[in-house]
């Protein structure tokens, strides 16, 4: 019988990861959802090395609230959060659309999550 080996690694230290995961629940992101997300948080944390935990939580909360901008309402993710990034920065969440349809007496639904980069005008959509 083979033994399960967890070989997951991240450059984000575990104590900082716990803070980011808590903030992710509040602001609807996953710090490890994609390479761009992880890189964003690694770079962010590098700026605050040596900051005490309580002060770091407050700083990160302020920065995340500004950087993870929402035009109307927070995304309601069906699966894991999949916040989109452009040029190593979180994009603005515009909104989500749900499309339901019937196929062979089964109901299917897709949710489209729309993101926008104000500077470049680029939009990205992810589907769950």
N, CA, C and O atoms as a GROMACS GRO file, in nm:
protein
  512
    1UNK      N    1   0.085  -0.117   0.000
    1UNK     CA    2   0.000   0.000   0.000
    1UNK      C    3   0.090   0.124   0.000
    1UNK      O    4   0.186   0.132   0.076
    2UNK      N    5   0.058   0.219  -0.085
    2UNK     CA    6   0.141   0.339  -0.093
    2UNK      C    7   0.099   0.440   0.014
    2UNK      O    8  -0.017   0.446   0.056
    3UNK      N    9   0.196   0.516   0.055
    3UNK     CA   10   0.173   0.618   0.157
    3UNK      C   11   0.155   0.753   0.089
    3UNK      O   12   0.229   0.788  -0.003
    4UNK      N   13   0.055   0.828   0.134
    4UNK     CA   14   0.029   0.960   0.078
    4UNK      C   15   0.140   1.056   0.119
    4UNK      O   16   0.178   1.063   0.236
    5UNK      N   17   0.192   1.128   0.022
    5UNK     CA   18   0.296   1.226   0.049
    5UNK      C   19   0.246   1.362   0.002
    5UNK      O   20   0.213   1.380  -0.116
    6UNK      N   21   0.242   1.456   0.093
    6UNK     CA   22   0.200   1.592   0.058
    6UNK      C   23   0.325   1.670   0.020
    6UNK      O   24   0.404   1.708   0.107
    7UNK      N   25   0.342   1.696  -0.109
    7UNK     CA   26   0.462   1.766  -0.153
    7UNK      C   27   0.432   1.911  -0.193
    7UNK      O   28   0.509   1.973  -0.266
    8UNK      N   29   0.319   1.964  -0.145
    8UNK     CA   30   0.284   2.102  -0.174
    8UNK      C   31   0.385   2.196  -0.109
    8UNK      O   32   0.422   2.179   0.007
    9UNK      N   33   0.428   2.295  -0.184
    9UNK     CA   34   0.518   2.396  -0.129
    9UNK      C   35   0.474   2.534  -0.177
    9UNK      O   36   0.413   2.549  -0.283
   10UNK      N   37   0.505   2.631  -0.097
   10UNK     CA   38   0.481   2.770  -0.133
   10UNK      C   39   0.590   2.854  -0.069
   10UNK      O   40   0.643   2.820   0.037
   11UNK      N   41   0.624   2.964  -0.134
   11UNK     CA   42   0.721   3.056  -0.076
   11UNK      C   43   0.659   3.140   0.035
   11UNK      O   44   0.730   3.211   0.106
   12UNK      N   45   0.527   3.134   0.049
   12UNK     CA   46   0.459   3.208   0.154
   12UNK      C   47   0.472   3.130   0.284
   12UNK      O   48   0.428   3.015   0.290
   13UNK      N   49   0.531   3.189   0.388
   13UNK     CA   50   0.546   3.119   0.515
   13UNK      C   51   0.410   3.081   0.574
   13UNK      O   52   0.311   3.153   0.555
   14UNK      N   53   0.406   2.970   0.645
   14UNK     CA   54   0.280   2.917   0.698
   14UNK      C   55   0.207   3.017   0.786
   14UNK      O   56   0.085   3.031   0.773
   15UNK      N   57   0.276   3.088   0.873
   15UNK     CA   58   0.208   3.184   0.961
   15UNK      C   59   0.145   3.297   0.881
   15UNK      O   60   0.039   3.347   0.918
   16UNK      N   61   0.210   3.338   0.773
   16UNK     CA   62   0.154   3.443   0.686
   16UNK      C   63   0.040   3.387   0.602
   16UNK      O   64  -0.058   3.456   0.573
   17UNK      N   65   0.053   3.260   0.563
   17UNK     CA   66  -0.052   3.196   0.485
   17UNK      C   67  -0.183   3.192   0.564
   17UNK      O   68  -0.290   3.214   0.507
   18UNK      N   69  -0.175   3.165   0.693
   18UNK     CA   70  -0.295   3.162   0.777
   18UNK      C   71  -0.366   3.297   0.775
   18UNK      O   72  -0.488   3.304   0.768
   19UNK      N   73  -0.289   3.404   0.782
   19UNK     CA   74  -0.347   3.539   0.776
   19UNK      C   75  -0.415   3.561   0.640
   19UNK      O   76  -0.527   3.611   0.633
   20UNK      N   77  -0.346   3.522   0.532
   20UNK     CA   78  -0.400   3.542   0.398
   20UNK      C   79  -0.526   3.459   0.375
   20UNK      O   80  -0.619   3.505   0.309
   21UNK      N   81  -0.529   3.338   0.428
   21UNK     CA   82  -0.648   3.255   0.412
   21UNK      C   83  -0.768   3.316   0.485
   21UNK      O   84  -0.880   3.310   0.435
   22UNK      N   85  -0.743   3.373   0.602
   22UNK     CA   86  -0.852   3.442   0.675
   22UNK      C   87  -0.903   3.561   0.594
   22UNK      O   88  -1.023   3.580   0.578
   23UNK      N   89  -0.810   3.641   0.542
   23UNK     CA   90  -0.850   3.756   0.460
   23UNK      C   91  -0.920   3.711   0.333
   23UNK      O   92  -1.013   3.777   0.286
   24UNK      N   93  -0.876   3.599   0.277
   24UNK     CA   94  -0.939   3.546   0.156
   24UNK      C   95  -1.085   3.514   0.177
   24UNK      O   96  -1.167   3.535   0.087
   25UNK      N   97  -1.119   3.464   0.294
   25UNK     CA   98  -1.260   3.436   0.325
   25UNK      C   99  -1.341   3.565   0.329
   25UNK      O  100  -1.456   3.569   0.284
   26UNK      N  101  -1.281   3.670   0.382
   26UNK     CA  102  -1.350   3.800   0.391
   26UNK      C  103  -1.365   3.867   0.255
   26UNK      O  104  -1.469   3.926   0.225
   27UNK      N  105  -1.261   3.857   0.173
   27UNK     CA  106  -1.257   3.933   0.048
   27UNK      C  107  -1.270   3.847  -0.078
   27UNK      O  108  -1.248   3.895  -0.188
   28UNK      N  109  -1.305   3.721  -0.062
   28UNK     CA  110  -1.338   3.631  -0.174
   28UNK      C  111  -1.221   3.601  -0.268
   28UNK      O  112  -1.239   3.597  -0.389
   29UNK      N  113  -1.103   3.578  -0.212
   29UNK     CA  114  -0.989   3.537  -0.295
   29UNK      C  115  -0.921   3.417  -0.229
   29UNK      O  116  -0.941   3.389  -0.111
   30UNK      N  117  -0.841   3.348  -0.308
   30UNK     CA  118  -0.758   3.238  -0.259
   30UNK      C  119  -0.613   3.274  -0.294
   30UNK      O  120  -0.580   3.287  -0.412
   31UNK      N  121  -0.526   3.291  -0.194
   31UNK     CA  122  -0.390   3.334  -0.224
   31UNK      C  123  -0.311   3.234  -0.310
   31UNK      O  124  -0.207   3.269  -0.366
   32UNK      N  125  -0.360   3.112  -0.320
   32UNK     CA  126  -0.291   3.010  -0.399
   32UNK      C  127  -0.372   2.963  -0.519
   32UNK      O  128  -0.345   2.856  -0.574
   33UNK      N  129  -0.472   3.040  -0.560
   33UNK     CA  130  -0.558   2.996  -0.669
   33UNK      C  131  -0.486   2.988  -0.803
   33UNK      O  132  -0.524   2.910  -0.890
   34UNK      N  133  -0.382   3.068  -0.819
   34UNK     CA  134  -0.305   3.068  -0.943
   34UNK      C  135  -0.165   3.123  -0.914
   34UNK      O  136  -0.140   3.179  -0.806
   35UNK      N  137  -0.076   3.107  -1.008
   35UNK     CA  138   0.061   3.155  -0.990
   35UNK      C  139   0.063   3.306  -0.970
   35UNK      O  140   0.139   3.356  -0.886
   36UNK      N  141  -0.020   3.379  -1.046
   36UNK     CA  142  -0.023   3.525  -1.034
   36UNK      C  143  -0.064   3.568  -0.894
   36UNK      O  144  -0.008   3.663  -0.839
   37UNK      N  145  -0.160   3.498  -0.836
   37UNK     CA  146  -0.206   3.531  -0.701
   37UNK      C  147  -0.095   3.508  -0.600
   37UNK      O  148  -0.068   3.594  -0.515
   38UNK      N  149  -0.030   3.393  -0.608
   38UNK     CA  150   0.078   3.363  -0.515
   38UNK      C  151   0.191   3.466  -0.529
   38UNK      O  152   0.244   3.514  -0.429
   39UNK      N  153   0.228   3.499  -0.653
   39UNK     CA  154   0.334   3.598  -0.675
   39UNK      C  155   0.297   3.734  -0.617
   39UNK      O  156   0.381   3.801  -0.557
   40UNK      N  157   0.172   3.774  -0.634
   40UNK     CA  158   0.125   3.902  -0.580
   40UNK      C  159   0.144   3.905  -0.429
   40UNK      O  160   0.194   4.004  -0.375
   41UNK      N  161   0.105   3.798  -0.360
   41UNK     CA  162   0.114   3.796  -0.214
   41UNK      C  163   0.258   3.781  -0.165
   41UNK      O  164   0.294   3.836  -0.061
   42UNK      N  165   0.340   3.708  -0.237
   42UNK     CA  166   0.482   3.697  -0.201
   42UNK      C  167   0.546   3.836  -0.206
   42UNK      O  168   0.616   3.877  -0.114
   43UNK      N  169   0.521   3.907  -0.315
   43UNK     CA  170   0.578   4.042  -0.331
   43UNK      C  171   0.524   4.136  -0.223
   43UNK      O  172   0.600   4.216  -0.168
   44UNK      N  173   0.396   4.127  -0.195
   44UNK     CA  174   0.336   4.211  -0.092
   44UNK      C  175   0.398   4.185   0.044
   44UNK      O  176   0.431   4.279   0.117
   45UNK      N  177   0.414   4.058   0.079
   45UNK     CA  178   0.471   4.023   0.210
   45UNK      C  179   0.618   4.065   0.222
   45UNK      O  180   0.664   4.098   0.331
   46UNK      N  181   0.691   4.064   0.111
   46UNK     CA  182   0.832   4.108   0.114
   46UNK      C  183   0.845   4.251   0.162
   46UNK      O  184   0.945   4.288   0.224
   47UNK      N  185   0.744   4.333   0.134
   47UNK     CA  186   0.747   4.474   0.175
   47UNK      C  187   0.728   4.493   0.325
   47UNK      O  188   0.757   4.600   0.378
   48UNK      N  189   0.680   4.389   0.393
   48UNK     CA  190   0.647   4.403   0.535
   48UNK      C  191   0.716   4.299   0.621
   48UNK      O  192   0.663   4.260   0.726
   49UNK      N  193   0.833   4.253   0.579
   49UNK     CA  194   0.910   4.158   0.659
   49UNK      C  195   0.944   4.223   0.793
   49UNK      O  196   0.983   4.340   0.799
   50UNK      N  197   0.931   4.146   0.900
   50UNK     CA  198   0.964   4.195   1.033
   50UNK      C  199   0.850   4.268   1.102
   50UNK      O  200   0.863   4.308   1.217
   51UNK      N  201   0.737   4.285   1.033
   51UNK     CA  202   0.621   4.350   1.094
   51UNK      C  203   0.553   4.252   1.188
   51UNK      O  204   0.536   4.135   1.154
   52UNK      N  205   0.514   4.298   1.305
   52UNK     CA  206   0.448   4.211   1.402
   52UNK      C  207   0.313   4.165   1.348
   52UNK      O  208   0.251   4.234   1.267
   53UNK      N  209   0.269   4.047   1.394
   53UNK     CA  210   0.152   3.981   1.336
   53UNK      C  211   0.027   4.068   1.337
   53UNK      O  212  -0.040   4.079   1.235
   54UNK      N  213  -0.006   4.130   1.449
   54UNK     CA  214  -0.128   4.211   1.455
   54UNK      C  215  -0.121   4.330   1.360
   54UNK      O  216  -0.218   4.363   1.292
   55UNK      N  217  -0.005   4.395   1.356
   55UNK     CA  218   0.013   4.509   1.265
   55UNK      C  219   0.007   4.462   1.120
   55UNK      O  220  -0.049   4.530   1.035
   56UNK      N  221   0.065   4.344   1.093
   56UNK     CA  222   0.064   4.289   0.957
   56UNK      C  223  -0.079   4.259   0.913
   56UNK      O  224  -0.117   4.289   0.800
   57UNK      N  225  -0.159   4.200   1.002
   57UNK     CA  226  -0.300   4.172   0.968
   57UNK      C  227  -0.372   4.300   0.929
   57UNK      O  228  -0.443   4.303   0.828
   58UNK      N  229  -0.353   4.405   1.007
   58UNK     CA  230  -0.420   4.532   0.978
   58UNK      C  231  -0.371   4.592   0.846
   58UNK      O  232  -0.452   4.640   0.766
   59UNK      N  233  -0.240   4.589   0.823
   59UNK     CA  234  -0.185   4.640   0.698
   59UNK      C  235  -0.238   4.562   0.578
   59UNK      O  236  -0.283   4.622   0.479
   60UNK      N  237  -0.234   4.431   0.587
   60UNK     CA  238  -0.281   4.348   0.475
   60UNK      C  239  -0.429   4.368   0.450
   60UNK      O  240  -0.472   4.372   0.335
   61UNK      N  241  -0.508   4.380   0.556
   61UNK     CA  242  -0.652   4.402   0.541
   61UNK      C  243  -0.677   4.532   0.463
   61UNK      O  244  -0.762   4.536   0.374
   62UNK      N  245  -0.605   4.636   0.497
   62UNK     CA  246  -0.620   4.765   0.429
   62UNK      C  247  -0.580   4.755   0.282
   62UNK      O  248  -0.650   4.805   0.194
   63UNK      N  249  -0.468   4.690   0.256
   63UNK     CA  250  -0.419   4.676   0.118
   63UNK      C  251  -0.512   4.589   0.035
   63UNK      O  252  -0.545   4.623  -0.079
   64UNK      N  253  -0.554   4.477   0.091
   64UNK     CA  254  -0.643   4.385   0.019
   64UNK      C  255  -0.777   4.452  -0.011
   64UNK      O  256  -0.831   4.436  -0.121
   65UNK      N  257  -0.830   4.527   0.084
   65UNK     CA  258  -0.958   4.596   0.062
   65UNK      C  259  -0.947   4.694  -0.055
   65UNK      O  260  -1.044   4.714  -0.128
   66UNK      N  261  -0.830   4.754  -0.073
   66UNK     CA  262  -0.810   4.848  -0.183
   66UNK      C  263  -0.780   4.776  -0.314
   66UNK      O  264  -0.835   4.811  -0.419
   67UNK      N  265  -0.694   4.674  -0.310
   67UNK     CA  266  -0.650   4.607  -0.432
   67UNK      C  267  -0.753   4.511  -0.491
   67UNK      O  268  -0.760   4.496  -0.613
   68UNK      N  269  -0.832   4.446  -0.407
   68UNK     CA  270  -0.934   4.354  -0.456
   68UNK      C  271  -1.066   4.430  -0.466
   68UNK      O  272  -1.159   4.410  -0.388
   69UNK      N  273  -1.070   4.516  -0.566
   69UNK     CA  274  -1.181   4.609  -0.583
   69UNK      C  275  -1.303   4.537  -0.641
   69UNK      O  276  -1.292   4.450  -0.728
   70UNK      N  277  -1.419   4.578  -0.591
   70UNK     CA  278  -1.547   4.520  -0.634
   70UNK      C  279  -1.637   4.635  -0.677
   70UNK      O  280  -1.654   4.731  -0.601
   71UNK      N  281  -1.695   4.627  -0.797
   71UNK     CA  282  -1.781   4.735  -0.843
   71UNK      C  283  -1.916   4.736  -0.773
   71UNK      O  284  -1.969   4.843  -0.742
   72UNK      N  285  -1.974   4.619  -0.748
   72UNK     CA  286  -2.108   4.615  -0.690
   72UNK      C  287  -2.112   4.521  -0.569
   72UNK      O  288  -2.118   4.566  -0.455
   73UNK      N  289  -2.111   4.391  -0.596
   73UNK     CA  290  -2.119   4.291  -0.489
   73UNK      C  291  -2.003   4.193  -0.501
   73UNK      O  292  -1.951   4.169  -0.610
   74UNK      N  293  -1.964   4.135  -0.386
   74UNK     CA  294  -1.858   4.034  -0.386
   74UNK      C  295  -1.900   3.914  -0.470
   74UNK      O  296  -2.019   3.883  -0.479
   75UNK      N  297  -1.804   3.847  -0.531
   75UNK     CA  298  -1.838   3.724  -0.604
   75UNK      C  299  -1.886   3.616  -0.508
   75UNK      O  300  -1.836   3.602  -0.396
   76UNK      N  301  -1.982   3.540  -0.555
   76UNK     CA  302  -2.029   3.422  -0.481
   76UNK      C  303  -1.978   3.303  -0.562
   76UNK      O  304  -2.039   3.264  -0.661
   77UNK      N  305  -1.868   3.247  -0.517
   77UNK     CA  306  -1.802   3.141  -0.592
   77UNK      C  307  -1.875   3.009  -0.573
   77UNK      O  308  -1.911   2.973  -0.461
   78UNK      N  309  -1.897   2.937  -0.683
   78UNK     CA  310  -1.957   2.804  -0.678
   78UNK      C  311  -1.850   2.703  -0.638
   78UNK      O  312  -1.877   2.608  -0.565
   79UNK      N  313  -1.730   2.725  -0.686
   79UNK     CA  314  -1.616   2.641  -0.653
   79UNK      C  315  -1.515   2.727  -0.577
   79UNK      O  316  -1.555   2.819  -0.506
   80UNK      N  317  -1.390   2.699  -0.590
   80UNK     CA  318  -1.288   2.779  -0.521
   80UNK      C  319  -1.275   2.917  -0.585
   80UNK      O  320  -1.296   2.931  -0.705
   81UNK      N  321  -1.241   3.019  -0.505
   81UNK     CA  322  -1.222   3.152  -0.562
   81UNK      C  323  -1.116   3.149  -0.673
   81UNK      O  324  -1.015   3.080  -0.663
   82UNK      N  325  -1.143   3.226  -0.778
   82UNK     CA  326  -1.054   3.230  -0.894
   82UNK      C  327  -1.039   3.374  -0.941
   82UNK      O  328  -1.066   3.406  -1.056
   83UNK      N  329  -0.995   3.461  -0.850
   83UNK     CA  330  -0.979   3.603  -0.882
   83UNK      C  331  -0.878   3.616  -0.994
   83UNK      O  332  -0.775   3.548  -0.996
   84UNK      N  333  -0.907   3.704  -1.089
   84UNK     CA  334  -0.820   3.722  -1.205
   84UNK      C  335  -0.720   3.835  -1.181
   84UNK      O  336  -0.746   3.931  -1.108
   85UNK      N  337  -0.603   3.821  -1.245
   85UNK     CA  338  -0.492   3.916  -1.231
   85UNK      C  339  -0.446   3.962  -1.369
   85UNK      O  340  -0.460   3.889  -1.468
   86UNK      N  341  -0.391   4.081  -1.374
   86UNK     CA  342  -0.327   4.132  -1.494
   86UNK      C  343  -0.207   4.215  -1.451
   86UNK      O  344  -0.217   4.298  -1.361
   87UNK      N  345  -0.093   4.192  -1.515
   87UNK     CA  346   0.031   4.263  -1.480
   87UNK      C  347   0.061   4.254  -1.331
   87UNK      O  348   0.097   4.352  -1.267
   88UNK      N  349   0.044   4.135  -1.277
   88UNK     CA  350   0.076   4.106  -1.137
   88UNK      C  351  -0.011   4.182  -1.037
   88UNK      O  352   0.030   4.201  -0.922
   89UNK      N  353  -0.128   4.225  -1.078
   89UNK     CA  354  -0.221   4.298  -0.989
   89UNK      C  355  -0.360   4.236  -1.001
   89UNK      O  356  -0.399   4.190  -1.108
   90UNK      N  357  -0.436   4.236  -0.890
   90UNK     CA  358  -0.573   4.187  -0.898
   90UNK      C  359  -0.657   4.279  -0.988
   90UNK      O  360  -0.642   4.401  -0.985
   91UNK      N  361  -0.743   4.219  -1.067
   91UNK     CA  362  -0.833   4.295  -1.153
   91UNK      C  363  -0.957   4.333  -1.071
   91UNK      O  364  -0.980   4.280  -0.963
   92UNK      N  365  -1.035   4.424  -1.124
   92UNK     CA  366  -1.159   4.468  -1.059
   92UNK      C  367  -1.269   4.368  -1.090
   92UNK      O  368  -1.288   4.329  -1.205
   93UNK      N  369  -1.341   4.325  -0.986
   93UNK     CA  370  -1.454   4.235  -1.008
   93UNK      C  371  -1.574   4.318  -1.049
   93UNK      O  372  -1.621   4.403  -0.974
   94UNK      N  373  -1.625   4.292  -1.170
   94UNK     CA  374  -1.737   4.367  -1.226
   94UNK      C  375  -1.870   4.306  -1.181
   94UNK      O  376  -1.961   4.377  -1.140
   95UNK      N  377  -1.880   4.174  -1.189
   95UNK     CA  378  -2.004   4.107  -1.151
   95UNK      C  379  -2.007   3.965  -1.202
   95UNK      O  380  -1.912   3.916  -1.264
   96UNK      N  381  -2.120   3.899  -1.175
   96UNK     CA  382  -2.135   3.761  -1.221
   96UNK      C  383  -2.272   3.743  -1.284
   96UNK      O  384  -2.369   3.809  -1.247
   97UNK      N  385  -2.276   3.652  -1.380
   97UNK     CA  386  -2.398   3.618  -1.452
   97UNK      C  387  -2.420   3.468  -1.443
   97UNK      O  388  -2.326   3.390  -1.457
   98UNK      N  389  -2.543   3.429  -1.419
   98UNK     CA  390  -2.574   3.286  -1.414
   98UNK      C  391  -2.657   3.250  -1.536
   98UNK      O  392  -2.753   3.319  -1.570
   99UNK      N  393  -2.619   3.143  -1.602
   99UNK     CA  394  -2.692   3.092  -1.719
   99UNK      C  395  -2.734   2.949  -1.691
   99UNK      O  396  -2.649   2.861  -1.671
  100UNK      N  397  -2.865   2.926  -1.689
  100UNK     CA  398  -2.919   2.791  -1.667
  100UNK      C  399  -2.979   2.741  -1.798
  100UNK      O  400  -3.035   2.818  -1.876
  101UNK      N  401  -2.966   2.612  -1.819
  101UNK     CA  402  -3.030   2.551  -1.935
  101UNK      C  403  -3.059   2.404  -1.906
  101UNK      O  404  -2.995   2.342  -1.821
  102UNK      N  405  -3.157   2.351  -1.978
  102UNK     CA  406  -3.194   2.210  -1.965
  102UNK      C  407  -3.138   2.133  -2.083
  102UNK      O  408  -3.144   2.177  -2.198
  103UNK      N  409  -3.085   2.016  -2.051
  103UNK     CA  410  -3.035   1.928  -2.155
  103UNK      C  411  -3.069   1.786  -2.114
  103UNK      O  412  -3.025   1.738  -2.009
  104UNK      N  413  -3.147   1.719  -2.195
  104UNK     CA  414  -3.190   1.582  -2.170
  104UNK      C  415  -3.248   1.568  -2.029
  104UNK      O  416  -3.209   1.479  -1.952
  105UNK      N  417  -3.340   1.657  -1.996
  105UNK     CA  418  -3.412   1.658  -1.868
  105UNK      C  419  -3.322   1.682  -1.746
  105UNK      O  420  -3.362   1.655  -1.633
  106UNK      N  421  -3.204   1.731  -1.768
  106UNK     CA  422  -3.114   1.769  -1.659
  106UNK      C  423  -3.089   1.919  -1.666
  106UNK      O  424  -3.067   1.975  -1.773
  107UNK      N  425  -3.093   1.982  -1.550
  107UNK     CA  426  -3.067   2.126  -1.549
  107UNK      C  427  -2.919   2.152  -1.523
  107UNK      O  428  -2.860   2.096  -1.430
  108UNK      N  429  -2.861   2.236  -1.604
  108UNK     CA  430  -2.721   2.274  -1.591
  108UNK      C  431  -2.714   2.424  -1.563
  108UNK      O  432  -2.802   2.500  -1.603
  109UNK      N  433  -2.610   2.465  -1.496
  109UNK     CA  434  -2.592   2.608  -1.470
  109UNK      C  435  -2.443   2.641  -1.479
  109UNK      O  436  -2.357   2.566  -1.435
  110UNK      N  437  -2.418   2.754  -1.538
  110UNK     CA  438  -2.282   2.809  -1.544
  110UNK      C  439  -2.288   2.949  -1.485
  110UNK      O  440  -2.384   3.022  -1.505
  111UNK      N  441  -2.184   2.984  -1.412
  111UNK     CA  442  -2.174   3.120  -1.363
  111UNK      C  443  -2.050   3.182  -1.424
  111UNK      O  444  -1.940   3.127  -1.416
  112UNK      N  445  -2.069   3.298  -1.485
  112UNK     CA  446  -1.961   3.373  -1.549
  112UNK      C  447  -1.920   3.485  -1.454
  112UNK      O  448  -2.002   3.567  -1.414
  113UNK      N  449  -1.792   3.488  -1.419
  113UNK     CA  450  -1.737   3.592  -1.331
  113UNK      C  451  -1.654   3.686  -1.417
  113UNK      O  452  -1.559   3.642  -1.483
  114UNK      N  453  -1.689   3.813  -1.417
  114UNK     CA  454  -1.628   3.910  -1.508
  114UNK      C  455  -1.534   4.004  -1.431
  114UNK      O  456  -1.572   4.060  -1.328
  115UNK      N  457  -1.412   4.019  -1.483
  115UNK     CA  458  -1.310   4.105  -1.423
  115UNK      C  459  -1.262   4.205  -1.527
  115UNK      O  460  -1.268   4.180  -1.648
  116UNK      N  461  -1.213   4.319  -1.479
  116UNK     CA  462  -1.172   4.428  -1.567
  116UNK      C  463  -1.049   4.496  -1.511
  116UNK      O  464  -1.039   4.518  -1.390
  117UNK      N  465  -0.956   4.530  -1.599
  117UNK     CA  466  -0.838   4.608  -1.561
  117UNK      C  467  -0.860   4.750  -1.611
  117UNK      O  468  -0.861   4.775  -1.732
  118UNK      N  469  -0.876   4.842  -1.518
  118UNK     CA  470  -0.908   4.981  -1.552
  118UNK      C  471  -0.799   5.045  -1.640
  118UNK      O  472  -0.831   5.118  -1.733
  119UNK      N  473  -0.673   5.017  -1.610
  119UNK     CA  474  -0.562   5.080  -1.684
  119UNK      C  475  -0.555   5.036  -1.830
  119UNK      O  476  -0.542   5.119  -1.920
  120UNK      N  477  -0.564   4.906  -1.853
  120UNK     CA  478  -0.547   4.854  -1.989
  120UNK      C  479  -0.679   4.835  -2.063
  120UNK      O  480  -0.681   4.826  -2.186
  121UNK      N  481  -0.790   4.829  -1.988
  121UNK     CA  482  -0.919   4.801  -2.050
  121UNK      C  483  -0.944   4.653  -2.071
  121UNK      O  484  -1.050   4.614  -2.119
  122UNK      N  485  -0.847   4.570  -2.036
  122UNK     CA  486  -0.859   4.425  -2.054
  122UNK      C  487  -0.970   4.370  -1.965
  122UNK      O  488  -0.985   4.410  -1.850
  123UNK      N  489  -1.048   4.277  -2.020
  123UNK     CA  490  -1.146   4.204  -1.940
  123UNK      C  491  -1.112   4.056  -1.944
  123UNK      O  492  -1.058   4.006  -2.043
  124UNK      N  493  -1.144   3.987  -1.836
  124UNK     CA  494  -1.128   3.842  -1.829
  124UNK      C  495  -1.254   3.786  -1.766
  124UNK      O  496  -1.315   3.846  -1.678
  125UNK      N  497  -1.291   3.669  -1.813
  125UNK     CA  498  -1.408   3.600  -1.758
  125UNK      C  499  -1.366   3.459  -1.721
  125UNK      O  500  -1.299   3.390  -1.798
  126UNK      N  501  -1.407   3.417  -1.604
  126UNK     CA  502  -1.385   3.279  -1.562
  126UNK      C  503  -1.522   3.216  -1.541
  126UNK      O  504  -1.616   3.284  -1.499
  127UNK      N  505  -1.533   3.089  -1.570
  127UNK     CA  506  -1.661   3.019  -1.563
  127UNK      C  507  -1.652   2.905  -1.463
  127UNK      O  508  -1.554   2.830  -1.460
  128UNK      N  509  -1.755   2.893  -1.382
  128UNK     CA  510  -1.764   2.779  -1.289
  128UNK      C  511  -1.900   2.715  -1.305
  128UNK      O  512  -1.930   2.617  -1.236
   0.00000   0.00000   0.00000
